[in-house]
Amino acid sequence: MADAPRISVDELRKRMEAGEDFTILDTRNPTEWEQSDSIIPEARRVALDRWEEALSGIPHDRPVVAYCT
């Protein structure tokens, strides 16, 4: 599989402010997620060990951005 393109947080923010619609996946482990004060409200939490189960629920009509720590 080819490497997925990467964008910076600032680039994502700019694109979202410009009205681009994304599906955002928060793939941080539960401990990291609970301890973080940085949460994107629109993000869907997806545990990496349940990734395949989550795939069917991810919209395919817009870009997907996954983030972790």
NUSEMAR-798761 format. One line per field, with one value per residue (C-alpha): residue number from 1; residue in three letters; x, y, z. Coordinates in nm, 3 decimals. Layout:
residues N
nr <- NUM ...
rest <- ALA ...
x <- X ...
y <- Y ...
z <- Z ...
***
This chain:
residues 69
nr <- 1 2 3 4 5 6 7 8 9 10 11 12 13 14 15 16 17 18 19 20 21 22 23 24 25 26 27 28 29 30 31 32 33 34 35 36 37 38 39 40 41 42 43 44 45 46 47 48 49 50 51 52 53 54 55 56 57 58 59 60 61 62 63 64 65 66 67 68 69
rest <- MET ALA ASP ALA PRO ARG ILE SER VAL ASP GLU LEU ARG LYS ARG MET GLU ALA GLY GLU ASP PHE THR ILE LEU ASP THR ARG ASN PRO THR GLU TRP GLU GLN SER ASP SER ILE ILE PRO GLU ALA ARG ARG VAL ALA LEU ASP ARG TRP GLU GLU ALA LEU SER GLY ILE PRO HIS ASP ARG PRO VAL VAL ALA TYR CYS THR
x <- 0.000 0.130 0.193 -0.108 -0.064 0.001 -0.125 -0.036 -0.280 -0.264 -0.343 -0.640 -0.767 -0.739 -0.919 -1.196 -1.236 -1.263 -1.560 -1.398 -1.576 -1.372 -1.432 -1.191 -1.084 -0.923 -0.712 -0.543 -0.549 -0.807 -0.552 -0.417 -0.770 -0.881 -0.573 -0.582 -0.731 -0.708 -1.016 -1.168 -1.543 -1.635 -1.388 -1.501 -1.308 -1.179 -0.971 -0.694 -0.768 -1.126 -1.028 -1.177 -1.511 -1.519 -1.447 -1.805 -1.922 -1.673 -1.826 -1.659 -1.789 -1.526 -1.158 -1.069 -0.814 -0.683 -0.480 -0.302 -0.028
y <- 0.000 0.345 0.592 0.807 1.180 1.380 1.724 1.941 2.048 2.402 2.280 2.080 2.379 2.607 2.360 2.310 2.687 2.712 2.476 2.151 1.854 1.576 1.261 1.284 0.969 0.987 0.672 0.750 0.479 0.523 0.644 0.912 1.018 1.050 1.248 1.490 1.836 1.846 1.682 1.761 1.760 1.624 1.335 0.975 0.762 0.445 0.199 0.055 -0.296 -0.254 -0.078 -0.335 -0.325 0.055 0.067 0.006 0.310 0.554 0.771 0.732 1.055 1.286 1.281 1.093 1.228 1.001 1.133 0.992 1.091
z <- 0.000 -0.083 0.195 0.272 0.217 0.531 0.623 0.919 1.188 1.051 0.699 0.827 1.023 0.718 0.497 0.752 0.794 0.414 0.430 0.319 0.473 0.629 0.825 1.116 1.300 1.642 1.668 1.998 2.261 2.541 2.795 2.562 2.472 2.835 2.937 2.646 2.651 2.269 2.124 1.786 1.857 1.512 1.534 1.556 1.799 1.638 1.836 1.620 1.743 1.609 1.286 1.050 1.231 1.203 0.829 0.725 0.924 0.773 0.499 0.159 0.008 0.157 0.260 0.577 0.823 1.099 1.388 1.689 1.929
***
